[in-house]
Amino acid sequence: MDDMPGMQPMDHSTMPGTSMAPTEPITPIPVLTDADRAAAVPPAHDHPVHDNSIQSYVLLDRLEAWNAENGTGLAWEGRAWIGTDLNRLWLRSEGERIDNRTEKADLEVLYGHSDSPWWDVVAGIRHDFKPGASQDFAAIGVMGLAPYKFEVAATAYIGQSGQTAARVEIQYETLLTQRLILQPLVEVNLYGKDDAHRDIGSGLGTIEAGLRLRYELSRQFAPYVGVVREFAFGRTASFRRDDDEHSDDTRFVAGLRIGY
């Protein structure tokens, strides 16, 4: 309805319960300057880069014993590293003793560089103490976490006498509870040529499959029990049979896993 003649128009903004959004802030916002931006970011030296700090880790993944048809045995596999998130010095070793006699033992010294968040490329040397006379290999490979959390270590070796070899190890951990863990593991060894002095044949040499159940008393200490099955193939199996040894073997093991 139009306003009546002689009456002033009513200002609705002054009526109780009526508000209008201001077009300007009550307190003006100052313009952001370069000095303000610099003050908001602390100096870089107050925040050290975490991947440059030196860390270390030692893991004796398997230290186990068994009593089988071919004698009483002791086996080990361990690794250690020191360095940063991107660059590390690795030590790896595994071996086996049967009836107080060392059947095989090796030590690897490797430089590792992180190629991605989940994978390291490693290169270095491997020294075999046994079987046979000691010998050295150049080593190159990868280590890391594959999809579905499979831990993989694959390494190729070139020896002094032209011997070549490759080792692939895959393991997986299933948490039955927070402390009870089931660990399947498969290790495959391949060789480039025959080496009768070490009972090694060319091609696929051995496959070892193990299943271990451990109980973590702490993150650093866990006893376990398990079963291990090893198969030899081709010329490697023939060399073993010539020495009156079995080409395949099953053993029940008990051991410790220690890390710190």
Helices and strands as residue ranges (DSSP letters): G 12-14, H 34-40, G 44-46, G 50-52, E 55-68, E 71-83, E 87-98, E 101-116, E 119-130, E 135-146, G 147-149, E 150-159, E 164-171, E 174-175, E 180-191, G 196-198, E 203-215, E 221-232, H 234-242, E 248-259
